[in-house]
Amino acid sequence: MFDSALIDYFRKASRDQDIIVKGIGNAIIDSQMKLDKIEAGIVDVDTKLETTRAEAKKLLALAMTGTISQGTTFKAKMTELDEEIFKLEDTLARLQAQKSAAQMSAHSGRFLHQNLRFAMQYLDQAPPEAQRSLLQAMIKEIIVFDDRIELRMYLGEPDETMPCEITPENGKSLTEIDEALTTQTLVSSGRQKWLPTMDSEHYKRHLSKCKEIHILVKMYRHRGRGTSISLYDPLPSRPLPPPPVYKNIVAMAVQVREYLVKNPQRTQTAAGNHFGITRARISQLITIVENLPDDFISIMKTTKDQSMLKRFSGKTLLRIAGQRTPEQRETYITTIRNQIS
C-alpha cells in the first residue's frame, strides 16, 4: 500500500544531499567541533610534554656533569618529572585515539551520502527483503487516522509527513482507537537509532581503562657457561659429570726408570721429550721411585683403586720420599692407608 509513496520519497532524497545530511548533520557538526577541540588539546599536551622532557634532560645533564649533587632532592625531582611525563604521554595517546575516532565521524558525511544516494536511487530495483529492511529502518512512527495514515521518517524532507489515503472497505474506516492497528509495533521496540560516535562519553570511559593482561608462565632456567630457559616444559636433567680418573704416578715413575735403564745414554731431558713432560717432572718421578719401599711400588703400579690413587697423589708421594728414614716413610704410608680404609 505504501510502496509507491516510499519509493518516490527515497528517489527525491537521492537527488538532494541536504535531505540526507540533515538527518546526520547534527552528529557530523558535533564531531567536527569535538575534533577541533581535541586537536587543540593535543597541541597543548604535546607542548607541555616537550617542556617537561627538556627540563628532565637538563636536570640529568647537570647531575652527570657534577654541577648538582645526586641526592634526595635530585631523586625526588626526577621522580616527579618522570611521573609527569608518563601522565602526559598517556593523555596524549588518549587524545590521539579520540582524534582518530572523531576524524572518522567528521569526514563520513560525504561517504554516507554517496552510499545512501546510490541505495535510494535503485531502491525500486532491490529485492523485496532489502527494500523492507531499509524502509523499516527509516520509519520513525506511523500514525493511523480515520481516513489516512501518516508515516514520519527520520529524514524530514522532501515531505515532513507522507500521507497515504486509505480506501474505505464496506463503508468502514480505521479509527485511532483501533488497538489492533494503533498499538501494533511494525518494527522492534528497540528501533534503530544513529549509533553514538566513537568519541562519545561511553567510548571515553572504556578508553580510560587500563588494558593490561598478566599471564603467569612457569619458567625453568639453568645456569652454566650459558643460560638455558624453557617455558612450560622443564629442561632435561643435566647429565652427571663423569667420575674423575686419577693418574697413577707410581706407574709413570716405573716407566721412566725402565726407559732410562734400557737407554743409559739418554738424559732426563731426552726422557722428558719421550714422555711429553718436563725435565723437572722426570726428576721428581725418579726421586719417587728410588725412595719409596719396593712392596709399596709393586702394589701401586698395578692398582686401579681411585681412592688410593687420589690420596697418593704426586705431592703426597714426594712428601713421603722426602722423609729421612725408611721407617718414617713406612709410617707415613701406613697412616694414609688406615685413613682410606
C-alpha positions as CSV (number, residue, x, y, z in Angstrom):
1,M,0.0,0.0,0.0
2,F,2.8,2.4,0.9
3,D,5.4,1.1,-1.7
4,S,4.9,3.8,-4.3
5,A,4.9,6.7,-1.8
6,L,8.0,5.5,0.0
7,I,10.0,4.8,-3.2
8,D,9.0,8.2,-4.5
9,Y,10.2,9.7,-1.3
10,F,13.6,8.0,-1.5
11,R,14.0,9.0,-5.2
12,K,13.6,12.6,-4.1
13,A,16.0,12.2,-1.3
14,S,18.7,10.6,-3.5
15,R,18.8,13.8,-5.6
16,D,19.4,16.2,-2.7
17,Q,22.3,15.7,-0.3
18,D,20.9,18.2,2.2
19,I,18.0,15.9,2.9
20,I,20.3,13.0,3.9
21,V,22.8,15.2,5.7
22,K,20.1,16.8,7.7
23,G,19.4,13.5,9.3
24,I,23.0,13.1,10.4
25,G,24.1,16.7,10.2
26,N,24.0,17.3,13.9
27,A,26.2,14.3,14.6
28,I,28.7,15.4,11.9
29,I,28.8,19.0,13.2
30,D,29.2,17.8,16.7
31,S,32.0,15.5,15.7
32,Q,33.8,18.4,13.8
33,M,33.6,20.6,16.9
34,K,34.9,17.8,19.0
35,L,37.7,17.2,16.5
36,D,38.8,20.9,16.7
37,K,38.8,20.8,20.5
38,I,40.8,17.5,20.5
39,E,43.4,18.9,18.1
40,A,43.8,22.0,20.3
41,G,44.2,19.7,23.3
42,I,46.8,17.7,21.5
43,V,48.8,20.8,20.8
44,D,48.7,21.9,24.5
45,V,49.6,18.4,25.8
46,D,52.4,18.0,23.3
47,T,53.9,21.4,24.3
48,K,53.8,20.5,28.0
49,L,55.3,17.1,27.3
50,E,58.2,18.6,25.3
51,T,58.8,21.2,28.0
52,T,58.8,18.5,30.8
53,R,61.2,16.3,28.8
54,A,63.6,19.2,28.2
55,E,63.5,20.0,31.9
56,A,64.2,16.4,32.9
57,K,67.0,16.1,30.3
58,K,68.6,19.4,31.5
59,L,68.4,18.2,35.2
60,L,70.0,14.9,34.3
61,A,72.8,16.6,32.4
62,L,73.6,18.8,35.4
63,A,73.8,15.8,37.6
64,M,76.0,13.9,35.2
65,T,78.5,16.8,34.9
66,G,78.6,17.1,38.7
67,T,77.0,20.6,38.7
68,I,74.4,19.4,41.2
69,S,74.5,16.6,43.6
70,Q,72.5,13.4,43.1
71,G,71.0,13.5,46.5
72,T,67.4,13.1,47.8
73,T,66.2,16.4,46.3
74,F,67.5,15.4,42.9
75,K,65.9,11.9,43.0
76,A,62.6,13.4,44.2
77,K,62.6,15.9,41.4
78,M,63.5,13.3,38.8
79,T,60.7,11.0,40.1
80,E,58.2,13.9,39.9
81,L,59.3,14.7,36.3
82,D,59.1,11.0,35.3
83,E,55.5,10.7,36.6
84,E,54.5,13.9,34.9
85,I,56.0,12.7,31.6
86,F,54.1,9.4,32.0
87,K,50.8,11.1,32.6
88,L,51.3,13.5,29.7
89,E,52.2,10.6,27.3
90,D,49.1,8.7,28.5
91,T,46.9,11.7,27.9
92,L,48.5,12.4,24.5
93,A,47.8,8.7,23.5
94,R,44.2,9.0,24.5
95,L,43.7,12.3,22.6
96,Q,45.3,10.7,19.5
97,A,42.8,7.8,19.7
98,Q,39.9,10.3,20.2
99,K,41.2,12.3,17.3
100,S,41.2,9.3,15.0
101,A,37.7,8.4,16.1
102,A,36.5,12.0,15.6
103,Q,38.0,12.1,12.2
104,M,36.1,9.0,11.2
105,S,32.9,10.6,12.2
106,A,33.6,14.1,11.0
107,H,34.6,13.1,7.5
108,S,31.9,10.5,6.9
109,G,29.1,12.8,5.7
110,R,30.2,12.7,2.0
111,F,30.7,8.9,2.1
112,L,27.4,8.3,3.8
113,H,25.6,10.5,1.2
114,Q,27.1,8.7,-1.8
115,N,26.2,5.3,-0.4
116,L,22.7,6.3,0.7
117,R,22.0,8.1,-2.5
118,F,23.0,5.0,-4.5
119,A,20.8,2.8,-2.3
120,M,17.8,5.1,-2.6
121,Q,18.2,5.6,-6.3
122,Y,17.9,1.9,-7.0
123,L,15.6,1.0,-4.2
124,D,12.8,0.0,-6.6
125,Q,15.2,-2.5,-8.2
126,A,16.3,-4.0,-5.0
127,P,15.0,-7.4,-3.7
128,P,11.9,-7.2,-1.5
129,E,13.7,-8.2,1.6
130,A,16.3,-5.4,1.2
131,Q,13.5,-2.9,0.5
132,R,11.7,-3.9,3.6
133,S,14.8,-3.8,5.8
134,L,15.7,-0.3,4.7
135,L,12.2,1.1,4.8
136,Q,11.6,-0.2,8.4
137,A,14.9,1.3,9.5
138,M,13.9,4.7,8.1
139,I,10.4,4.8,9.5
140,K,10.2,6.9,12.7
141,E,6.5,6.4,13.5
142,I,3.2,5.5,11.9
143,I,0.0,7.4,12.8
144,V,-3.3,6.0,11.8
145,F,-6.2,8.4,11.3
146,D,-9.8,7.8,10.2
147,D,-9.1,8.4,6.6
148,R,-5.3,8.4,6.2
149,I,-2.0,7.1,7.6
150,E,1.0,9.4,8.3
151,L,4.5,8.0,8.1
152,R,7.1,10.1,9.9
153,M,10.6,9.4,8.7
154,Y,13.9,10.1,10.4
155,L,14.7,12.4,7.5
156,G,12.4,15.4,7.4
157,E,12.4,16.3,3.6
158,P,11.1,16.3,0.9
159,D,7.8,15.9,2.9
160,E,7.5,16.3,6.6
161,T,4.9,13.5,6.6
162,M,3.9,11.1,3.9
163,P,0.1,10.8,3.9
164,C,-1.4,7.7,2.3
165,E,-5.1,7.7,1.7
166,I,-7.0,4.6,2.9
167,T,-9.8,3.4,0.7
168,P,-12.7,2.5,3.0
169,E,-13.9,-1.0,2.7
170,N,-17.7,-1.7,3.0
171,G,-18.1,1.9,4.4
172,K,-15.8,1.3,7.3
173,S,-12.7,3.3,8.2
174,L,-9.9,2.8,10.7
175,T,-10.1,4.9,13.8
176,E,-7.4,5.9,16.3
177,I,-8.9,3.6,19.0
178,D,-8.5,0.5,16.9
179,E,-5.8,-1.0,19.2
180,A,-5.2,-3.8,16.7
181,L,-3.6,-1.2,14.4
182,T,-2.6,1.7,16.5
183,T,-0.7,-0.3,19.1
184,Q,0.8,-2.9,16.9
185,T,4.6,-2.4,16.5
186,L,5.6,-2.8,12.9
187,V,9.3,-3.0,13.9
188,S,11.1,-3.9,17.1
189,S,10.8,-1.7,20.1
190,G,14.5,-1.1,20.1
191,R,14.2,0.8,16.8
192,Q,17.5,1.6,15.1
193,K,18.9,5.0,16.2
194,W,22.1,6.7,15.0
195,L,24.9,5.0,16.8
196,P,27.0,7.1,19.1
197,T,30.2,8.4,17.6
198,M,33.5,6.9,18.6
199,D,34.3,9.9,20.8
200,S,31.2,9.6,22.9
201,E,31.3,9.5,26.6
202,H,30.8,5.7,26.5
203,Y,33.9,5.4,24.4
204,K,35.9,7.7,26.7
205,R,35.0,5.7,29.7
206,H,36.2,2.5,28.2
207,L,39.3,4.2,26.7
208,S,40.4,5.4,30.1
209,K,40.6,1.9,31.5
210,C,44.0,0.3,31.5
211,K,44.0,-2.6,29.1
212,E,46.5,-5.0,30.5
213,I,46.7,-8.7,30.8
214,H,49.1,-10.7,33.0
215,I,50.0,-14.3,32.1
216,L,51.7,-16.5,34.6
217,V,54.0,-19.0,32.8
218,K,56.3,-21.4,34.5
219,M,59.9,-20.8,33.5
220,Y,62.8,-23.2,34.1
221,R,66.4,-21.9,34.0
222,H,69.8,-23.5,34.1
223,R,73.0,-21.5,34.5
224,G,76.3,-22.7,33.3
225,R,78.5,-21.4,30.5
226,G,75.3,-20.1,29.1
227,T,71.8,-19.6,30.5
228,S,69.1,-22.0,29.2
229,I,65.5,-21.0,29.6
230,S,62.4,-23.1,28.9
231,L,58.7,-22.1,29.2
232,Y,56.0,-24.6,30.4
233,D,58.2,-27.7,30.0
234,P,61.1,-28.3,32.4
235,L,64.5,-28.5,31.0
236,P,66.0,-32.0,30.7
237,S,68.1,-33.1,33.6
238,R,71.7,-32.3,33.4
239,P,74.0,-35.3,32.7
240,L,76.1,-36.4,35.6
241,P,79.7,-35.4,35.3
242,P,82.0,-38.4,34.6
243,P,83.8,-39.8,37.6
244,P,87.3,-38.4,37.8
245,V,90.2,-40.7,36.7
246,Y,93.3,-40.0,38.7
247,K,96.8,-40.6,37.3
248,N,98.9,-43.4,38.6
249,I,102.1,-41.5,39.5
250,V,103.9,-44.6,40.7
251,A,103.3,-46.5,37.4
252,M,104.6,-43.5,35.4
253,A,107.7,-43.3,37.6
254,V,108.4,-47.0,37.0
255,Q,108.0,-46.5,33.2
256,V,110.5,-43.6,33.3
257,R,113.0,-45.7,35.3
258,E,112.7,-48.6,32.9
259,Y,113.3,-46.3,29.9
260,L,116.4,-44.8,31.4
261,V,117.7,-48.3,32.3
262,K,117.2,-49.6,28.8
263,N,118.7,-46.4,27.3
264,P,121.6,-45.4,29.6
265,Q,122.8,-42.9,27.0
266,R,119.6,-40.9,27.3
267,T,119.4,-37.9,29.5
268,Q,116.5,-36.8,31.6
269,T,115.8,-34.1,29.0
270,A,115.5,-36.8,26.3
271,A,113.2,-38.9,28.6
272,G,111.0,-35.8,29.1
273,N,110.7,-35.4,25.3
274,H,109.9,-39.1,25.0
275,F,107.1,-39.0,27.6
276,G,105.9,-35.5,26.7
277,I,106.7,-33.9,30.2
278,T,109.3,-31.5,31.5
279,R,112.7,-32.4,32.8
280,A,111.7,-31.3,36.3
281,R,108.8,-33.7,36.3
282,I,111.2,-36.5,35.2
283,S,113.5,-35.7,38.1
284,Q,110.5,-35.8,40.6
285,L,109.4,-39.2,39.3
286,I,112.9,-40.7,39.7
287,T,113.0,-39.4,43.2
288,I,109.7,-41.1,44.0
289,V,110.6,-44.5,42.5
290,E,114.1,-44.5,44.1
291,N,113.0,-43.7,47.7
292,L,109.6,-45.4,48.2
293,P,109.5,-49.0,49.5
294,D,109.6,-51.8,46.9
295,D,106.5,-53.5,48.2
296,F,104.6,-50.2,48.1
297,I,105.7,-49.6,44.5
298,S,104.7,-53.1,43.4
299,I,101.2,-52.6,44.8
300,M,100.7,-49.1,43.5
301,K,102.0,-49.6,39.9
302,T,99.1,-52.0,39.1
303,T,96.3,-50.7,41.3
304,K,93.0,-49.4,39.8
305,D,91.6,-48.1,43.1
306,Q,90.7,-44.5,42.6
307,S,90.6,-43.7,46.3
308,M,94.2,-44.9,46.6
309,L,95.4,-43.0,43.5
310,K,93.6,-39.9,44.8
311,R,95.3,-40.0,48.2
312,F,98.7,-40.9,46.9
313,S,99.0,-38.0,44.6
314,G,102.2,-36.6,43.2
315,K,102.7,-34.2,46.0
316,T,102.0,-36.8,48.7
317,L,104.5,-39.2,47.1
318,L,107.1,-36.5,47.0
319,R,106.4,-35.8,50.7
320,I,106.8,-39.4,51.6
321,A,110.0,-39.7,49.5
322,G,111.3,-36.7,51.4
323,Q,111.2,-38.4,54.7
324,R,114.7,-39.0,56.2
325,T,114.4,-42.7,57.1
326,P,112.7,-45.8,55.6
327,E,110.8,-46.2,58.9
328,Q,109.3,-42.7,58.6
329,R,108.2,-43.5,55.1
330,E,106.6,-46.7,56.1
331,T,104.8,-44.9,59.0
332,Y,103.5,-42.2,56.6
333,I,102.2,-44.8,54.1
334,T,100.5,-46.9,56.8
335,T,98.8,-43.8,58.2
336,I,97.3,-42.9,54.8
337,R,96.2,-46.4,54.2
338,N,94.4,-46.5,57.5
339,Q,92.6,-43.3,56.7
340,I,91.4,-44.8,53.4
341,S,90.1,-48.0,54.9
